[in-house]
Amino acid sequence: MASDWEAWKYLLGEWEGGHEGDPGQGYGRFSFSFELDENILVRRNQTIFPATKERAGYAHDDLLIIYTEFTGVRRAIYFDNEEHVIHYEVAVSADQKAITLESDPMPSTPQFRFTYIKTGEDTLEARFEMAPPGAAGAFARYLEGTAKRISPK
């Protein structure tokens, strides 16, 4: 039987947006869809970073799979074309307007936090933060942006 995904349904569909942060300004598209009889939620993302005076342009592609463990804990796993693999624990705010993915702290690697904030029926804000190795929970903004749904749920 499928897990309770009510708080996540506002993410369904295809989105377009842009952001600013340490890697520079980027723009792209991402989509969320249920798969495997609504037992997992999958995000596919591509962000384009145009060339600047300092660096060549490039595309960042990633895949995020959100699932519920047998214990009932919501988790996620992330893969990208830069060979990163990140394991997240997932939390939904009491008002169900913010969904936060926080990576497992590890002493020798950065810790990551990604947050989606519902700002309207077809709009959201996204924040990606990092904490340095050995400083679990000391998050600083890395990327921040907005997105608009471009295709229906």
C-alpha positions as CSV (number, residue, x, y, z in Angstrom):
1,M,0.0,0.0,0.0
2,A,1.3,3.5,-0.8
3,S,2.6,5.8,1.9
4,D,0.7,8.9,2.9
5,W,2.0,11.6,0.5
6,E,-0.6,14.3,1.1
7,A,2.0,17.0,2.1
8,W,4.0,16.3,-1.0
9,K,1.3,16.5,-3.7
10,Y,1.9,20.2,-4.3
11,L,5.3,19.3,-5.8
12,L,3.8,17.1,-8.5
13,G,4.3,18.3,-12.1
14,E,7.0,20.0,-14.1
15,W,8.7,23.2,-12.7
16,E,10.9,25.9,-14.1
17,G,13.0,28.3,-12.1
18,G,16.3,29.9,-11.4
19,H,18.6,30.5,-8.5
20,E,21.7,32.3,-7.2
21,G,24.5,31.1,-5.0
22,D,28.2,30.0,-4.9
23,P,28.2,28.3,-8.3
24,G,26.7,31.4,-9.9
25,Q,23.3,32.0,-11.4
26,G,21.5,29.0,-12.8
27,Y,18.2,28.1,-14.4
28,G,16.5,24.9,-15.2
29,R,13.6,22.5,-15.0
30,F,12.7,19.8,-12.6
31,S,9.8,17.4,-12.2
32,F,8.2,15.4,-9.4
33,S,6.2,12.3,-10.1
34,F,5.0,9.3,-8.1
35,E,6.3,5.9,-9.2
36,L,5.9,2.3,-8.2
37,D,2.2,2.6,-7.3
38,E,2.9,5.8,-5.3
39,N,5.4,4.1,-3.1
40,I,8.2,6.5,-4.1
41,L,8.4,10.1,-5.2
42,V,11.0,10.9,-7.9
43,R,12.5,14.3,-8.7
44,R,14.5,14.7,-11.9
45,N,16.4,18.0,-12.3
46,Q,18.6,19.7,-14.8
47,T,20.2,23.1,-14.0
48,I,22.2,25.1,-16.6
49,F,25.0,27.4,-15.5
50,P,25.9,29.7,-18.3
51,A,29.6,30.5,-19.0
52,T,31.1,33.4,-17.2
53,K,34.5,35.1,-17.3
54,E,35.7,32.8,-14.6
55,R,34.4,29.4,-15.9
56,A,32.9,27.5,-18.7
57,G,29.1,26.8,-18.8
58,Y,27.9,23.4,-17.6
59,A,24.8,21.4,-16.9
60,H,24.0,19.8,-13.5
61,D,21.7,16.8,-13.7
62,D,20.4,15.0,-10.6
63,L,17.9,12.4,-9.5
64,L,16.2,12.3,-6.0
65,I,14.2,9.3,-4.8
66,I,12.0,9.8,-1.7
67,Y,10.7,6.8,0.1
68,T,9.4,5.5,3.4
69,E,11.5,2.9,5.2
70,F,9.8,-0.1,6.8
71,T,10.1,1.8,10.2
72,G,7.9,4.6,8.9
73,V,10.7,7.1,8.6
74,R,10.7,9.1,5.4
75,R,14.1,9.1,3.7
76,A,15.6,10.2,0.4
77,I,18.7,9.3,-1.7
78,Y,20.2,11.7,-4.2
79,F,22.5,11.1,-7.2
80,D,24.1,13.6,-9.6
81,N,26.4,13.8,-12.7
82,E,29.2,15.0,-10.4
83,E,29.3,11.6,-8.7
84,H,27.6,12.7,-5.5
85,V,25.4,10.4,-3.5
86,I,23.6,11.9,-0.5
87,H,21.4,10.2,2.0
88,Y,18.7,12.4,3.6
89,E,16.2,12.2,6.4
90,V,13.0,14.1,5.5
91,A,10.7,16.2,7.6
92,V,7.5,18.1,6.8
93,S,6.6,21.2,8.8
94,A,3.5,21.2,10.9
95,D,1.7,23.5,8.5
96,Q,2.8,21.3,5.6
97,K,4.3,24.3,3.7
98,A,7.9,23.3,4.1
99,I,9.6,20.0,3.3
100,T,13.2,19.7,4.5
101,L,15.8,17.1,3.5
102,E,18.8,16.9,5.8
103,S,21.7,14.7,5.1
104,D,23.2,12.4,7.7
105,P,26.0,14.1,9.5
106,M,29.4,12.5,8.9
107,P,32.7,13.8,10.5
108,S,34.7,14.0,7.3
109,T,32.2,15.4,4.8
110,P,29.9,18.4,4.5
111,Q,26.3,18.1,5.7
112,F,23.5,19.2,3.4
113,R,20.0,20.6,3.9
114,F,17.6,21.2,1.1
115,T,14.2,22.9,1.8
116,Y,11.2,23.4,-0.4
117,I,8.8,26.1,0.7
118,K,5.3,26.4,-0.8
119,T,4.6,30.0,-1.6
120,G,1.5,29.5,-3.8
121,E,-0.4,26.8,-5.6
122,D,2.1,26.9,-8.5
123,T,5.1,28.6,-6.9
124,L,7.8,27.6,-4.4
125,E,11.1,28.7,-3.0
126,A,14.0,26.3,-2.7
127,R,17.1,26.6,-0.4
128,F,20.2,24.5,-0.4
129,E,22.5,24.8,2.5
130,M,25.8,23.3,3.6
131,A,27.6,22.8,6.9
132,P,31.4,22.2,6.9
133,P,32.9,18.8,7.8
134,G,32.8,18.3,11.6
135,A,30.3,21.1,12.1
136,A,27.0,19.3,11.9
137,G,24.0,21.7,11.9
138,A,26.1,24.8,11.2
139,F,24.4,25.4,7.8
140,A,25.1,28.3,5.5
141,R,23.3,29.1,2.3
142,Y,24.8,27.7,-0.8
143,L,21.9,28.2,-3.3
144,E,18.5,29.9,-3.2
145,G,15.9,30.2,-5.8
146,T,12.3,30.2,-6.9
147,A,10.3,28.0,-9.3
148,K,6.9,28.1,-11.1
149,R,4.9,25.0,-12.1
150,I,4.8,24.9,-15.9
151,S,2.7,21.7,-16.4
152,P,-0.2,20.4,-14.3
153,K,0.1,17.9,-11.5
